[in-house]
């Protein structure tokens, strides 16, 4: 097990600029989506209700906070591995809940996009945040 940790640490430190760019790019999706939900709670809750989610207003706030705070955590590299795993699971659940009805335009593309995002998050969970992060400064 320690070989995996050493290998992951070496890979992360040697590729820190690339990992930083990846963290920025992937976090943008979640930060903007979370902010959007939290600033349009009624509209989002209406849509959540229309697809059968329970307690749509509460669900909107919870989902918005997971996206916003998870995205910020990935962006700054704080508890990155945990945030990446949470966001990966969240993305798969969101895909299963909202994007498997292929009679709806765009859902096949959303499925593919979300699977790609999940893959990136899982790599981030394995590699960590790299040196240019709060996690990297803790040492």
C-alpha contacts under 8 A as a table, 3 or more apart, distances in Angstrom:
res1	aa1	res2	aa2	distance
1	X	4	X	5.38
1	X	5	X	6.69
2	X	5	X	5.01
2	X	6	X	6.11
3	X	6	X	5.07
3	X	7	X	5.91
4	X	7	X	5.08
4	X	8	X	5.93
5	X	8	X	5.12
5	X	9	X	6.02
6	X	9	X	5.13
6	X	10	X	6.08
7	X	10	X	5.16
7	X	11	X	6.07
8	X	11	X	5.11
8	X	12	X	5.97
8	X	126	X	6.78
8	X	127	X	5.18
8	X	128	X	7.60
9	X	12	X	5.08
9	X	13	X	6.09
9	X	127	X	6.87
9	X	128	X	7.64
9	X	130	X	7.87
10	X	13	X	5.30
10	X	14	X	6.08
11	X	14	X	5.29
11	X	15	X	6.09
11	X	127	X	6.91
12	X	15	X	5.28
12	X	16	X	5.69
12	X	19	X	7.24
12	X	127	X	5.42
12	X	128	X	6.44
12	X	129	X	7.07
12	X	130	X	4.73
12	X	131	X	7.33
13	X	16	X	5.15
13	X	130	X	5.28
13	X	131	X	5.60
15	X	18	X	5.43
15	X	19	X	6.14
15	X	130	X	7.21
16	X	19	X	4.95
16	X	20	X	5.97
16	X	129	X	7.62
16	X	130	X	4.65
16	X	131	X	5.55
16	X	132	X	6.28
17	X	20	X	5.05
17	X	21	X	6.36
17	X	130	X	7.93
17	X	132	X	7.31
18	X	21	X	5.17
18	X	22	X	6.17
19	X	22	X	4.94
19	X	23	X	6.02
19	X	124	X	7.82
19	X	129	X	6.54
19	X	130	X	6.20
20	X	23	X	5.07
20	X	24	X	6.22
20	X	129	X	7.18
20	X	130	X	7.10
20	X	132	X	6.46
20	X	133	X	7.79
21	X	24	X	5.11
21	X	25	X	6.16
22	X	25	X	5.17
22	X	26	X	6.07
23	X	26	X	5.40
23	X	27	X	5.83
23	X	74	X	5.91
23	X	75	X	5.46
23	X	77	X	7.73
23	X	124	X	7.93
23	X	129	X	7.57
24	X	27	X	5.28
24	X	28	X	6.30
24	X	74	X	7.70
24	X	75	X	5.34
25	X	28	X	5.53
25	X	29	X	7.42
26	X	29	X	5.80
26	X	30	X	7.31
26	X	71	X	7.84
26	X	117	X	7.39
26	X	120	X	7.85
26	X	121	X	7.97
27	X	30	X	5.35
27	X	31	X	6.04
27	X	70	X	7.96
27	X	71	X	4.50
27	X	72	X	6.70
27	X	74	X	5.95
27	X	75	X	5.49
28	X	31	X	5.22
28	X	32	X	5.99
28	X	71	X	6.92
28	X	75	X	7.99
29	X	32	X	5.60
29	X	33	X	6.08
29	X	71	X	7.60
30	X	33	X	5.06
30	X	34	X	5.87
30	X	67	X	4.79
30	X	68	X	5.87
30	X	70	X	7.22
30	X	71	X	4.92
31	X	34	X	5.28
31	X	35	X	6.00
31	X	67	X	6.07
31	X	68	X	4.46
31	X	69	X	7.41
31	X	70	X	7.80
31	X	71	X	4.97
31	X	72	X	6.47
32	X	35	X	5.11
32	X	36	X	5.92
32	X	68	X	7.29
33	X	36	X	5.07
33	X	37	X	6.25
33	X	64	X	7.19
33	X	67	X	6.63
33	X	68	X	7.24
34	X	37	X	5.19
34	X	38	X	6.18
34	X	63	X	7.12
34	X	64	X	4.02
34	X	65	X	6.16
34	X	66	X	7.25
34	X	67	X	4.65
34	X	68	X	4.40
35	X	38	X	5.15
35	X	39	X	6.09
35	X	64	X	6.61
35	X	68	X	6.11
36	X	39	X	5.28
36	X	40	X	6.10
36	X	64	X	7.72
37	X	40	X	5.17
37	X	41	X	5.62
37	X	44	X	6.03
37	X	60	X	6.56
37	X	61	X	7.40
37	X	63	X	7.93
37	X	64	X	5.32
38	X	41	X	5.41
38	X	60	X	7.34
38	X	61	X	6.25
38	X	64	X	5.56
38	X	65	X	7.60
40	X	43	X	5.56
40	X	44	X	6.15
41	X	44	X	5.22
41	X	45	X	5.80
41	X	57	X	6.74
41	X	60	X	6.34
41	X	61	X	7.20
42	X	45	X	5.10
42	X	46	X	6.05
42	X	57	X	7.16
43	X	46	X	5.08
43	X	47	X	6.44
44	X	47	X	5.14
44	X	48	X	6.09
44	X	57	X	7.95
44	X	60	X	6.40
45	X	48	X	4.90
45	X	49	X	5.94
45	X	56	X	4.66
45	X	57	X	4.91
45	X	59	X	7.49
45	X	60	X	5.68
46	X	49	X	5.11
46	X	50	X	6.19
46	X	56	X	7.06
47	X	50	X	4.97
47	X	51	X	6.52
48	X	51	X	5.39
48	X	52	X	6.50
48	X	53	X	5.44
48	X	56	X	5.46
48	X	59	X	7.86
48	X	60	X	7.45
49	X	52	X	5.05
49	X	53	X	5.34
49	X	54	X	6.95
49	X	55	X	7.62
49	X	56	X	5.28
50	X	53	X	7.55
51	X	98	X	7.46
53	X	56	X	5.93
53	X	59	X	7.60
54	X	59	X	7.21
55	X	58	X	5.51
55	X	59	X	5.96
56	X	59	X	4.90
56	X	60	X	5.92
57	X	60	X	5.05
57	X	61	X	6.43
58	X	61	X	5.22
58	X	62	X	6.20
59	X	62	X	5.12
59	X	63	X	5.91
60	X	63	X	5.21
60	X	64	X	5.86
61	X	64	X	5.05
61	X	65	X	6.06
62	X	65	X	5.20
62	X	66	X	6.16
63	X	66	X	5.13
63	X	67	X	6.19
64	X	67	X	5.25
64	X	68	X	5.98
65	X	68	X	5.05
65	X	69	X	5.64
65	X	70	X	7.74
66	X	69	X	5.53
66	X	70	X	5.49
66	X	71	X	7.98
66	X	87	X	7.72
67	X	70	X	5.23
67	X	71	X	5.74
67	X	87	X	7.38
68	X	71	X	5.17
68	X	72	X	6.17
69	X	72	X	5.07
69	X	73	X	6.04
70	X	73	X	5.05
70	X	74	X	6.25
70	X	83	X	5.46
70	X	84	X	7.60
70	X	86	X	7.69
70	X	87	X	6.61
71	X	74	X	5.18
71	X	75	X	6.07
71	X	83	X	7.91
72	X	75	X	4.90
72	X	76	X	6.20
73	X	76	X	5.52
73	X	77	X	5.69
73	X	78	X	5.01
73	X	79	X	6.70
73	X	80	X	6.31
73	X	83	X	6.47
74	X	77	X	4.89
74	X	78	X	6.46
74	X	79	X	7.73
74	X	80	X	5.31
74	X	83	X	6.44
74	X	84	X	6.92
74	X	129	X	7.69
75	X	78	X	7.97
76	X	133	X	5.75
76	X	134	X	6.37
77	X	80	X	5.18
77	X	129	X	5.30
77	X	132	X	7.71
77	X	133	X	4.48
77	X	134	X	5.23
77	X	135	X	5.74
77	X	136	X	7.77
78	X	129	X	7.90
78	X	133	X	6.93
78	X	134	X	5.25
78	X	135	X	5.36
79	X	82	X	5.61
79	X	83	X	6.16
79	X	135	X	6.42
80	X	83	X	5.01
80	X	84	X	5.86
80	X	124	X	7.53
80	X	125	X	6.85
80	X	128	X	6.20
80	X	129	X	5.83
80	X	135	X	7.23
81	X	84	X	5.16
81	X	85	X	6.27
81	X	124	X	6.59
81	X	125	X	4.09
81	X	126	X	7.00
81	X	128	X	5.60
81	X	129	X	7.44
82	X	85	X	5.22
82	X	86	X	6.16
82	X	125	X	6.98
83	X	86	X	5.08
83	X	87	X	6.03
83	X	125	X	8.00
84	X	87	X	5.13
84	X	88	X	5.95
84	X	121	X	5.06
84	X	122	X	6.59
84	X	124	X	6.39
84	X	125	X	5.38
85	X	88	X	4.99
85	X	89	X	6.18
85	X	121	X	6.81
85	X	122	X	6.54
85	X	125	X	6.13
86	X	89	X	5.33
86	X	90	X	5.99
87	X	90	X	4.81
87	X	91	X	5.89
87	X	118	X	7.82
87	X	121	X	7.22
88	X	91	X	5.12
88	X	92	X	6.35
88	X	117	X	7.65
88	X	118	X	4.84
88	X	119	X	7.84
88	X	121	X	5.75
88	X	122	X	6.69
89	X	92	X	5.19
89	X	93	X	6.19
89	X	118	X	7.82
90	X	93	X	5.13
90	X	94	X	6.00
91	X	94	X	5.06
91	X	95	X	6.04
91	X	114	X	6.42
91	X	117	X	7.88
91	X	118	X	6.57
92	X	95	X	5.04
92	X	96	X	6.20
92	X	114	X	7.20
92	X	115	X	7.41
92	X	118	X	7.20
93	X	96	X	5.05
93	X	97	X	6.10
94	X	97	X	5.08
94	X	98	X	5.84
94	X	99	X	7.44
95	X	98	X	5.42
95	X	99	X	4.88
95	X	100	X	6.71
95	X	110	X	7.68
95	X	111	X	6.23
95	X	114	X	6.83
96	X	99	X	6.05
96	X	100	X	5.87
97	X	100	X	7.11
98	X	101	X	7.44
99	X	102	X	7.40
99	X	107	X	4.98
99	X	108	X	7.37
99	X	110	X	6.45
99	X	111	X	6.14
100	X	107	X	6.44
100	X	108	X	7.45
100	X	111	X	7.19
101	X	104	X	5.84
101	X	107	X	6.60
102	X	105	X	6.96
102	X	106	X	7.77
102	X	107	X	5.55
102	X	108	X	6.02
103	X	107	X	7.91
104	X	107	X	5.97
105	X	108	X	7.78
106	X	109	X	5.31
106	X	110	X	6.16
107	X	110	X	4.81
107	X	111	X	6.03
108	X	111	X	5.12
108	X	112	X	6.39
109	X	112	X	5.14
109	X	113	X	6.07
110	X	113	X	5.03
110	X	114	X	5.94
111	X	114	X	5.21
111	X	115	X	6.17
112	X	115	X	5.17
112	X	116	X	6.32
113	X	116	X	5.14
113	X	117	X	6.22
114	X	117	X	4.94
114	X	118	X	6.04
115	X	118	X	5.03
115	X	119	X	6.24
116	X	119	X	5.05
116	X	120	X	6.38
117	X	120	X	5.11
117	X	121	X	6.21
118	X	121	X	5.04
118	X	122	X	6.13
119	X	122	X	5.13
119	X	123	X	6.32
120	X	123	X	5.15
120	X	124	X	6.26
121	X	124	X	4.95
121	X	125	X	6.14
122	X	125	X	4.90
122	X	126	X	6.33
123	X	126	X	5.09
123	X	127	X	6.03
124	X	127	X	5.12
124	X	128	X	5.35
124	X	129	X	6.76
125	X	128	X	5.49
127	X	130	X	7.42
129	X	132	X	7.27
129	X	133	X	6.03
129	X	135	X	6.52
129	X	136	X	6.74
130	X	133	X	6.32
130	X	135	X	7.62
130	X	136	X	5.71
131	X	135	X	7.58
131	X	136	X	4.29
131	X	137	X	6.70
132	X	136	X	6.16
132	X	137	X	7.57
133	X	136	X	4.99
133	X	137	X	6.38
134	X	137	X	5.21
134	X	138	X	6.57
135	X	138	X	5.41
135	X	139	X	7.34
136	X	139	X	5.75
